[in-house]
Amino acid sequence: MKITELWKKSDKQTISFELFPPRSEKAAERLEKSIDVLAGLKPDFASVTFGAGGSTRKGSFQLLEKIKVGKKLDVIGYFAGYGLGPEDITGVLNSYQELGIENILVVRGDIPQDDEGFTPHPHSFKHASSLMEYIRPKYNFCLGVAAYPEGHIEAESKEKDLEYLKLKVDQGAEYIITNYTYDNRFFYEFLDRCHALGINIPIVAGVMPIYSEKMMDSLARLCGATITADIRQGLGNLPEGDKEAVLNFGIEFAYRQCKDLLKSGVPGVHIYTMDRYKTVAAIVTRLRDEGFFNSDFQQ
C-alpha cells in the first residue's frame, strides 16, 4: 500500500517505527526480538534505513524483506544516494520494486565516516533534491523526504533549508518524515513555516526516545537536536548510574511528547527505535490505553 492512502482517512493517525540493519551478530540477535515485539504492536508501517554510501545495501534489502514478507507489514525503504552512481541507484531501486515495495524515503545520506578509502562516484548526486529529480520520472514509488524542524546541521539557515524542502515537494515528494526534536515547539514552528511556504503534504513527526544519556548526547550532536533544560534537570535528578531510571524517564518524556503531538492533529508519529523494543512498546501501549491508534488494532 502507498502510505499516503492511510492519511486520506480524515481521522487516521499513524504509528510507525524506524529500524536499521544490524552490524554485528549480537545486534542481529537483538533485532530479531525487536522485530517480533514491534510487529506485534501492529504499526501502520515500518521504515528501514540505508547506510552511508550504500554500506548496508544488502542488509537493508534483507530487513525490508523480513518485515514486508515475514511480518506482512507495509514498509518504507530509505534510499540514501550519496556516493552512488546512476547504475547503482537504478539497481537498488529495481530490487525494491521487484520486492513489491511501494514507498521510498529519499535522502542524501551522510558521508561515510568509517571508510577512509571511500570515493563517491563521479556522477553521484550531492543533494536529495537532485536524487528526487532523477527518481521521480523513472519510478512509480510513493516518494517521501526528510526534514529538520530545527534546520539541517549543514544548512546555511532555516530559511534556506526550508527552500530546499519546498523544492523537493515541487519535484514530487508526497509526504515528509521529520528528524526528532525534544521540544515540540520547534516542530509546531516548523509546521507554520511549511504552511506559509505552501507545503501542504502530510508531515509526520519523528520522535527519538531517550535510551541513555550517552546516546542522547551523541545523536543530538550529529543531527543538531536541542537538549532542553527540562531534560537535563530531569536526568540530573535521577540516581547516578541508574540505567533503568533513565529508561523510565525516557519513556515518560516520549509518551508525553507523542500525546501532545497527536492531540495537536499530526498525521502520525514515527518512532526511532534504535532497534530496541522495551521502551517503544511501553510508549505505544500507554498511548493505546488512552485511545490513540485503536481503530484498527486488535490484540
Short mmCIF file of the C-alpha atoms (twelve columns), coordinates in Angstrom:
data_MODEL
# 
_entry.id   MODEL 
# 
loop_
_atom_site.group_PDB 
_atom_site.id 
_atom_site.type_symbol 
_atom_site.label_atom_id 
_atom_site.label_alt_id 
_atom_site.label_comp_id 
_atom_site.label_asym_id 
_atom_site.label_seq_id 
_atom_site.Cartn_x 
_atom_site.Cartn_y 
_atom_site.Cartn_z 
_atom_site.pdbx_PDB_model_num 
ATOM 1   C CA . MET A 1   0.000  0.000   0.000   1 
ATOM 2   C CA . LYS A 2   1.129  3.534   -0.689  1 
ATOM 3   C CA . ILE A 3   1.231  5.025   2.771   1 
ATOM 4   C CA . THR A 4   -0.339 8.310   1.706   1 
ATOM 5   C CA . GLU A 5   -3.579 6.331   1.383   1 
ATOM 6   C CA . LEU A 6   -3.580 5.997   5.177   1 
ATOM 7   C CA . TRP A 7   -3.791 9.739   5.726   1 
ATOM 8   C CA . LYS A 8   -6.671 10.200  3.313   1 
ATOM 9   C CA . LYS A 9   -8.904 8.938   6.114   1 
ATOM 10  C CA . SER A 10  -9.685 12.148  7.957   1 
ATOM 11  C CA . ASP A 11  -9.460 10.633  11.440  1 
ATOM 12  C CA . LYS A 12  -6.462 8.370   10.835  1 
ATOM 13  C CA . GLN A 13  -3.277 8.993   12.789  1 
ATOM 14  C CA . THR A 14  -0.449 6.551   12.239  1 
ATOM 15  C CA . ILE A 15  2.136  4.957   14.464  1 
ATOM 16  C CA . SER A 16  5.297  3.731   12.787  1 
ATOM 17  C CA . PHE A 17  8.833  2.645   13.588  1 
ATOM 18  C CA . GLU A 18  12.317 3.014   12.130  1 
ATOM 19  C CA . LEU A 19  14.706 0.057   12.144  1 
ATOM 20  C CA . PHE A 20  18.208 -0.345  10.766  1 
ATOM 21  C CA . PRO A 21  20.251 -3.336  9.583   1 
ATOM 22  C CA . PRO A 22  22.446 -4.898  12.295  1 
ATOM 23  C CA . ARG A 23  26.224 -4.560  12.086  1 
ATOM 24  C CA . SER A 24  27.154 -7.418  14.436  1 
ATOM 25  C CA . GLU A 25  25.917 -10.840 15.476  1 
ATOM 26  C CA . LYS A 26  24.827 -9.508  18.857  1 
ATOM 27  C CA . ALA A 27  22.915 -6.666  17.198  1 
ATOM 28  C CA . ALA A 28  21.256 -9.159  14.838  1 
ATOM 29  C CA . GLU A 29  20.010 -11.221 17.776  1 
ATOM 30  C CA . ARG A 30  18.594 -8.120  19.443  1 
ATOM 31  C CA . LEU A 31  16.935 -7.048  16.206  1 
ATOM 32  C CA . GLU A 32  15.149 -10.399 15.805  1 
ATOM 33  C CA . LYS A 33  13.481 -9.971  19.184  1 
ATOM 34  C CA . SER A 34  12.695 -6.332  18.440  1 
ATOM 35  C CA . ILE A 35  11.029 -7.190  15.138  1 
ATOM 36  C CA . ASP A 36  8.815  -9.772  16.810  1 
ATOM 37  C CA . VAL A 37  7.705  -7.406  19.566  1 
ATOM 38  C CA . LEU A 38  7.336  -4.302  17.402  1 
ATOM 39  C CA . ALA A 39  5.410  -6.150  14.688  1 
ATOM 40  C CA . GLY A 40  3.071  -7.362  17.422  1 
ATOM 41  C CA . LEU A 41  2.233  -3.736  18.188  1 
ATOM 42  C CA . LYS A 42  0.635  -3.564  14.718  1 
ATOM 43  C CA . PRO A 43  2.276  -0.376  13.441  1 
ATOM 44  C CA . ASP A 44  0.883  1.176   10.292  1 
ATOM 45  C CA . PHE A 45  4.291  0.824   8.657   1 
ATOM 46  C CA . ALA A 46  7.969  0.420   9.406   1 
ATOM 47  C CA . SER A 47  10.931 2.081   7.747   1 
ATOM 48  C CA . VAL A 48  14.402 0.668   7.163   1 
ATOM 49  C CA . THR A 49  17.497 2.843   6.870   1 
ATOM 50  C CA . PHE A 50  20.112 2.688   4.128   1 
ATOM 51  C CA . GLY A 51  23.738 3.090   5.177   1 
ATOM 52  C CA . ALA A 52  26.043 5.840   4.010   1 
ATOM 53  C CA . GLY A 53  27.485 5.187   0.574   1 
ATOM 54  C CA . GLY A 54  25.363 2.067   0.191   1 
ATOM 55  C CA . SER A 55  27.227 0.348   3.044   1 
ATOM 56  C CA . THR A 56  24.140 -1.560  4.220   1 
ATOM 57  C CA . ARG A 57  22.641 -2.195  0.788   1 
ATOM 58  C CA . LYS A 58  22.301 -5.966  1.250   1 
ATOM 59  C CA . GLY A 59  21.292 -5.719  4.897   1 
ATOM 60  C CA . SER A 60  18.661 -3.074  4.164   1 
ATOM 61  C CA . PHE A 61  17.089 -5.215  1.451   1 
ATOM 62  C CA . GLN A 62  17.061 -8.303  3.694   1 
ATOM 63  C CA . LEU A 63  15.469 -6.390  6.564   1 
ATOM 64  C CA . LEU A 64  12.817 -4.873  4.302   1 
ATOM 65  C CA . GLU A 65  12.030 -8.348  3.005   1 
ATOM 66  C CA . LYS A 66  11.818 -9.763  6.528   1 
ATOM 67  C CA . ILE A 67  9.379  -7.082  7.657   1 
ATOM 68  C CA . LYS A 68  7.289  -6.945  4.484   1 
ATOM 69  C CA . VAL A 69  7.131  -10.631 3.628   1 
ATOM 70  C CA . GLY A 70  7.747  -12.213 7.011   1 
ATOM 71  C CA . LYS A 71  5.647  -9.862  9.150   1 
ATOM 72  C CA . LYS A 72  3.190  -8.658  6.483   1 
ATOM 73  C CA . LEU A 73  3.765  -5.003  7.323   1 
ATOM 74  C CA . ASP A 74  3.824  -2.049  4.974   1 
ATOM 75  C CA . VAL A 75  7.330  -0.663  4.685   1 
ATOM 76  C CA . ILE A 76  9.264  2.413   3.632   1 
ATOM 77  C CA . GLY A 77  12.705 1.837   2.223   1 
ATOM 78  C CA . TYR A 78  15.080 4.678   2.933   1 
ATOM 79  C CA . PHE A 79  17.291 5.447   0.000   1 
ATOM 80  C CA . ALA A 80  20.452 7.450   0.623   1 
ATOM 81  C CA . GLY A 81  22.051 8.189   -2.712  1 
ATOM 82  C CA . TYR A 82  25.253 9.964   -1.718  1 
ATOM 83  C CA . GLY A 83  28.276 8.370   -3.351  1 
ATOM 84  C CA . LEU A 84  26.300 6.098   -5.658  1 
ATOM 85  C CA . GLY A 85  26.283 6.397   -9.427  1 
ATOM 86  C CA . PRO A 86  23.154 6.142   -11.601 1 
ATOM 87  C CA . GLU A 87  23.659 2.415   -12.265 1 
ATOM 88  C CA . ASP A 88  23.885 1.635   -8.545  1 
ATOM 89  C CA . ILE A 89  20.847 3.779   -7.827  1 
ATOM 90  C CA . THR A 90  18.838 2.027   -10.516 1 
ATOM 91  C CA . GLY A 91  19.995 -1.382  -9.301  1 
ATOM 92  C CA . VAL A 92  18.858 -0.758  -5.728  1 
ATOM 93  C CA . LEU A 93  15.524 0.767   -6.722  1 
ATOM 94  C CA . ASN A 94  14.812 -2.005  -9.207  1 
ATOM 95  C CA . SER A 95  15.399 -4.595  -6.483  1 
ATOM 96  C CA . TYR A 96  12.995 -2.735  -4.183  1 
ATOM 97  C CA . GLN A 97  10.425 -2.568  -6.948  1 
ATOM 98  C CA . GLU A 98  10.739 -6.305  -7.589  1 
ATOM 99  C CA . LEU A 99  10.165 -6.968  -3.883  1 
ATOM 100 C CA . GLY A 100 6.901  -5.050  -4.126  1 
ATOM 101 C CA . ILE A 101 7.993  -2.064  -2.069  1 
ATOM 102 C CA . GLU A 102 5.844  0.939   -2.888  1 
ATOM 103 C CA . ASN A 103 7.245  3.593   -0.548  1 
ATOM 104 C CA . ILE A 104 10.688 5.193   -0.593  1 
ATOM 105 C CA . LEU A 105 12.133 7.930   1.615   1 
ATOM 106 C CA . VAL A 106 14.679 9.835   -0.462  1 
ATOM 107 C CA . VAL A 107 17.589 11.318  1.497   1 
ATOM 108 C CA . ARG A 108 21.052 12.493  0.566   1 
ATOM 109 C CA . GLY A 109 22.694 10.345  3.197   1 
ATOM 110 C CA . ASP A 110 25.754 11.028  5.283   1 
ATOM 111 C CA . ILE A 111 29.305 10.943  4.054   1 
ATOM 112 C CA . PRO A 112 30.772 7.607   5.245   1 
ATOM 113 C CA . GLN A 113 32.884 8.231   8.347   1 
ATOM 114 C CA . ASP A 114 34.242 4.722   8.907   1 
ATOM 115 C CA . ASP A 115 35.600 4.088   5.408   1 
ATOM 116 C CA . GLU A 116 38.728 6.147   4.744   1 
ATOM 117 C CA . GLY A 117 39.035 4.720   1.247   1 
ATOM 118 C CA . PHE A 118 35.511 5.673   0.194   1 
ATOM 119 C CA . THR A 119 35.359 7.636   -3.050  1 
ATOM 120 C CA . PRO A 120 31.982 8.869   -4.292  1 
ATOM 121 C CA . HIS A 121 31.012 8.029   -7.838  1 
ATOM 122 C CA . PRO A 122 31.811 10.992  -10.124 1 
ATOM 123 C CA . HIS A 123 28.155 11.172  -11.142 1 
ATOM 124 C CA . SER A 124 26.785 10.816  -7.628  1 
ATOM 125 C CA . PHE A 125 24.052 13.249  -6.586  1 
ATOM 126 C CA . LYS A 126 25.140 15.681  -3.898  1 
ATOM 127 C CA . HIS A 127 21.633 16.661  -2.814  1 
ATOM 128 C CA . ALA A 128 18.377 14.848  -2.118  1 
ATOM 129 C CA . SER A 129 16.629 17.272  -4.466  1 
ATOM 130 C CA . SER A 130 18.826 16.081  -7.351  1 
ATOM 131 C CA . LEU A 131 18.096 12.490  -6.410  1 
ATOM 132 C CA . MET A 132 14.361 13.231  -6.382  1 
ATOM 133 C CA . GLU A 133 14.648 14.775  -9.818  1 
ATOM 134 C CA . TYR A 134 16.375 11.610  -11.086 1 
ATOM 135 C CA . ILE A 135 13.977 9.095   -9.489  1 
ATOM 136 C CA . ARG A 136 10.558 10.688  -9.957  1 
ATOM 137 C CA . PRO A 137 10.205 10.279  -13.760 1 
ATOM 138 C CA . LYS A 138 11.552 6.724   -13.734 1 
ATOM 139 C CA . TYR A 139 9.525  5.064   -10.965 1 
ATOM 140 C CA . ASN A 140 6.028  4.995   -9.540  1 
ATOM 141 C CA . PHE A 141 7.104  4.823   -5.909  1 
ATOM 142 C CA . CYS A 142 5.315  6.880   -3.292  1 
ATOM 143 C CA . LEU A 143 8.238  9.182   -2.543  1 
ATOM 144 C CA . GLY A 144 8.845  10.922  0.749   1 
ATOM 145 C CA . VAL A 145 11.615 13.165  2.021   1 
ATOM 146 C CA . ALA A 146 13.180 14.044  5.353   1 
ATOM 147 C CA . ALA A 147 13.033 17.422  7.076   1 
ATOM 148 C CA . TYR A 148 14.656 19.086  10.059  1 
ATOM 149 C CA . PRO A 149 12.418 21.240  12.287  1 
ATOM 150 C CA . GLU A 150 15.498 22.870  13.851  1 
ATOM 151 C CA . GLY A 151 17.259 23.119  10.493  1 
ATOM 152 C CA . HIS A 152 19.782 20.719  8.968   1 
ATOM 153 C CA . ILE A 153 23.123 20.894  10.731  1 
ATOM 154 C CA . GLU A 154 24.830 21.814  7.421   1 
ATOM 155 C CA . ALA A 155 22.191 24.310  6.313   1 
ATOM 156 C CA . GLU A 156 23.086 27.929  5.636   1 
ATOM 157 C CA . SER A 157 19.922 28.953  7.521   1 
ATOM 158 C CA . LYS A 158 16.499 27.629  8.448   1 
ATOM 159 C CA . GLU A 159 15.041 29.674  5.631   1 
ATOM 160 C CA . LYS A 160 17.384 28.161  3.044   1 
ATOM 161 C CA . ASP A 161 16.775 24.695  4.448   1 
ATOM 162 C CA . LEU A 162 13.037 25.187  4.009   1 
ATOM 163 C CA . GLU A 163 13.519 26.396  0.436   1 
ATOM 164 C CA . TYR A 164 15.236 23.100  -0.384  1 
ATOM 165 C CA . LEU A 165 12.389 21.201  1.250   1 
ATOM 166 C CA . LYS A 166 9.900  23.099  -0.916  1 
ATOM 167 C CA . LEU A 167 11.981 22.213  -3.975  1 
ATOM 168 C CA . LYS A 168 11.755 18.508  -3.089  1 
ATOM 169 C CA . VAL A 169 7.996  18.818  -2.653  1 
ATOM 170 C CA . ASP A 170 7.715  20.554  -6.018  1 
ATOM 171 C CA . GLN A 171 9.697  17.673  -7.516  1 
ATOM 172 C CA . GLY A 172 7.096  15.164  -6.392  1 
ATOM 173 C CA . ALA A 173 7.560  14.349  -2.701  1 
ATOM 174 C CA . GLU A 174 4.260  13.085  -1.297  1 
ATOM 175 C CA . TYR A 175 4.988  13.020  2.439   1 
ATOM 176 C CA . ILE A 176 7.603  14.227  4.920   1 
ATOM 177 C CA . ILE A 177 9.092  12.491  7.955   1 
ATOM 178 C CA . THR A 178 10.915 14.854  10.271  1 
ATOM 179 C CA . ASN A 179 14.008 14.472  12.339  1 
ATOM 180 C CA . TYR A 180 13.246 14.435  16.038  1 
ATOM 181 C CA . THR A 181 13.175 17.353  18.430  1 
ATOM 182 C CA . TYR A 182 12.888 17.220  22.210  1 
ATOM 183 C CA . ASP A 183 10.729 20.329  22.291  1 
ATOM 184 C CA . ASN A 184 7.500  20.167  20.288  1 
ATOM 185 C CA . ARG A 185 7.532  23.930  19.885  1 
ATOM 186 C CA . PHE A 186 10.276 23.514  17.287  1 
ATOM 187 C CA . PHE A 187 8.009  21.140  15.379  1 
ATOM 188 C CA . TYR A 188 4.961  23.426  15.539  1 
ATOM 189 C CA . GLU A 189 7.005  26.426  14.409  1 
ATOM 190 C CA . PHE A 190 8.328  24.310  11.552  1 
ATOM 191 C CA . LEU A 191 4.763  23.391  10.529  1 
ATOM 192 C CA . ASP A 192 3.772  27.047  10.465  1 
ATOM 193 C CA . ARG A 193 6.733  27.896  8.233   1 
ATOM 194 C CA . CYS A 194 5.936  24.983  5.916   1 
ATOM 195 C CA . HIS A 195 2.320  26.049  5.526   1 
ATOM 196 C CA . ALA A 196 3.350  29.647  4.911   1 
ATOM 197 C CA . LEU A 197 5.550  28.436  2.058   1 
ATOM 198 C CA . GLY A 198 2.776  26.309  0.551   1 
ATOM 199 C CA . ILE A 199 3.986  22.909  1.765   1 
ATOM 200 C CA . ASN A 200 0.767  21.043  2.457   1 
ATOM 201 C CA . ILE A 201 1.625  17.343  2.155   1 
ATOM 202 C CA . PRO A 202 1.453  15.086  5.269   1 
ATOM 203 C CA . ILE A 203 4.238  15.852  7.753   1 
ATOM 204 C CA . VAL A 204 4.898  13.008  10.183  1 
ATOM 205 C CA . ALA A 205 6.673  13.860  13.418  1 
ATOM 206 C CA . GLY A 206 9.816  11.895  14.209  1 
ATOM 207 C CA . VAL A 207 10.270 11.014  17.891  1 
ATOM 208 C CA . MET A 208 13.506 9.771   19.465  1 
ATOM 209 C CA . PRO A 209 13.062 8.343   22.968  1 
ATOM 210 C CA . ILE A 210 15.939 8.761   25.412  1 
ATOM 211 C CA . TYR A 211 17.577 5.339   25.698  1 
ATOM 212 C CA . SER A 212 20.697 6.500   27.537  1 
ATOM 213 C CA . GLU A 213 22.367 9.820   28.259  1 
ATOM 214 C CA . LYS A 214 25.405 8.893   26.201  1 
ATOM 215 C CA . MET A 215 23.319 8.016   23.146  1 
ATOM 216 C CA . MET A 216 21.162 11.109  23.600  1 
ATOM 217 C CA . ASP A 217 24.189 13.418  23.601  1 
ATOM 218 C CA . SER A 218 25.878 11.655  20.691  1 
ATOM 219 C CA . LEU A 219 22.829 11.679  18.410  1 
ATOM 220 C CA . ALA A 220 21.961 15.277  19.277  1 
ATOM 221 C CA . ARG A 221 25.441 16.394  18.219  1 
ATOM 222 C CA . LEU A 222 25.094 14.551  14.926  1 
ATOM 223 C CA . CYS A 223 21.726 15.955  13.940  1 
ATOM 224 C CA . GLY A 224 21.549 19.268  15.763  1 
ATOM 225 C CA . ALA A 225 18.680 18.494  18.139  1 
ATOM 226 C CA . THR A 226 18.424 20.769  21.158  1 
ATOM 227 C CA . ILE A 227 18.511 19.025  24.535  1 
ATOM 228 C CA . THR A 228 16.238 21.116  26.711  1 
ATOM 229 C CA . ALA A 229 16.921 22.330  30.221  1 
ATOM 230 C CA . ASP A 230 13.963 20.253  31.455  1 
ATOM 231 C CA . ILE A 231 15.633 17.097  30.169  1 
ATOM 232 C CA . ARG A 232 18.985 17.984  31.711  1 
ATOM 233 C CA . GLN A 233 17.355 18.769  35.025  1 
ATOM 234 C CA . GLY A 234 15.175 15.657  34.973  1 
ATOM 235 C CA . LEU A 235 18.090 13.364  34.208  1 
ATOM 236 C CA . GLY A 236 20.231 15.156  36.768  1 
ATOM 237 C CA . ASN A 237 17.696 14.347  39.489  1 
ATOM 238 C CA . LEU A 238 17.961 10.601  38.860  1 
ATOM 239 C CA . PRO A 239 20.207 8.326   40.927  1 
ATOM 240 C CA . GLU A 240 23.683 8.332   39.392  1 
ATOM 241 C CA . GLY A 241 24.342 5.334   37.172  1 
ATOM 242 C CA . ASP A 242 20.727 4.068   37.337  1 
ATOM 243 C CA . LYS A 243 20.116 2.952   33.737  1 
ATOM 244 C CA . GLU A 244 16.600 1.731   34.476  1 
ATOM 245 C CA . ALA A 245 15.658 5.135   35.862  1 
ATOM 246 C CA . VAL A 246 16.956 6.779   32.677  1 
ATOM 247 C CA . LEU A 247 14.885 4.401   30.539  1 
ATOM 248 C CA . ASN A 248 11.762 5.129   32.569  1 
ATOM 249 C CA . PHE A 249 12.420 8.867   32.314  1 
ATOM 250 C CA . GLY A 250 12.781 8.447   28.537  1 
ATOM 251 C CA . ILE A 251 9.533  6.502   28.300  1 
ATOM 252 C CA . GLU A 252 7.602  9.118   30.239  1 
ATOM 253 C CA . PHE A 253 9.096  12.004  28.276  1 
ATOM 254 C CA . ALA A 254 8.455  10.427  24.860  1 
ATOM 255 C CA . TYR A 255 4.943  9.365   25.866  1 
ATOM 256 C CA . ARG A 256 4.052  12.937  26.849  1 
ATOM 257 C CA . GLN A 257 5.677  14.278  23.693  1 
ATOM 258 C CA . CYS A 258 3.755  11.860  21.442  1 
ATOM 259 C CA . LYS A 259 0.495  12.572  23.244  1 
ATOM 260 C CA . ASP A 260 0.919  16.306  22.738  1 
ATOM 261 C CA . LEU A 261 1.744  15.839  19.050  1 
ATOM 262 C CA . LEU A 262 -1.230 13.568  18.462  1 
ATOM 263 C CA . LYS A 263 -3.621 15.899  20.280  1 
ATOM 264 C CA . SER A 264 -2.381 18.710  18.038  1 
ATOM 265 C CA . GLY A 265 -3.538 16.718  14.996  1 
ATOM 266 C CA . VAL A 266 -0.328 15.462  13.380  1 
ATOM 267 C CA . PRO A 267 -0.978 12.736  10.789  1 
ATOM 268 C CA . GLY A 268 1.328  10.382  12.649  1 
ATOM 269 C CA . VAL A 269 4.363  9.837   14.840  1 
ATOM 270 C CA . HIS A 270 7.401  7.888   13.666  1 
ATOM 271 C CA . ILE A 271 9.496  6.443   16.492  1 
ATOM 272 C CA . TYR A 272 13.227 5.994   16.007  1 
ATOM 273 C CA . THR A 273 13.626 2.647   17.761  1 
ATOM 274 C CA . MET A 274 17.398 2.196   17.534  1 
ATOM 275 C CA . ASP A 275 16.393 -1.481  17.090  1 
ATOM 276 C CA . ARG A 276 15.136 -1.606  20.690  1 
ATOM 277 C CA . TYR A 277 11.692 -2.684  21.746  1 
ATOM 278 C CA . LYS A 278 11.056 -2.312  25.503  1 
ATOM 279 C CA . THR A 279 10.914 1.478   25.523  1 
ATOM 280 C CA . VAL A 280 8.896  1.647   22.297  1 
ATOM 281 C CA . ALA A 281 6.410  -0.980  23.459  1 
ATOM 282 C CA . ALA A 282 5.867  0.872   26.736  1 
ATOM 283 C CA . ILE A 283 5.228  4.170   24.928  1 
ATOM 284 C CA . VAL A 284 2.814  2.728   22.373  1 
ATOM 285 C CA . THR A 285 0.942  0.692   24.992  1 
ATOM 286 C CA . ARG A 286 0.349  3.789   27.103  1 
ATOM 287 C CA . LEU A 287 -0.848 5.760   24.091  1 
ATOM 288 C CA . ARG A 288 -3.219 2.965   23.085  1 
ATOM 289 C CA . ASP A 289 -4.540 2.800   26.637  1 
ATOM 290 C CA . GLU A 290 -5.569 6.440   26.152  1 
ATOM 291 C CA . GLY A 291 -7.378 5.682   22.893  1 
ATOM 292 C CA . PHE A 292 -4.788 6.604   20.280  1 
ATOM 293 C CA . PHE A 293 -4.310 4.322   17.242  1 
ATOM 294 C CA . ASN A 294 -7.005 1.901   18.392  1 
ATOM 295 C CA . SER A 295 -9.365 1.996   15.414  1 
ATOM 296 C CA . ASP A 296 -7.539 -0.785  13.549  1 
ATOM 297 C CA . PHE A 297 -5.832 -2.537  16.455  1 
ATOM 298 C CA . GLN A 298 -6.806 -5.973  17.685  1 
ATOM 299 C CA . GLN A 299 -4.700 -7.897  20.171  1 
# 
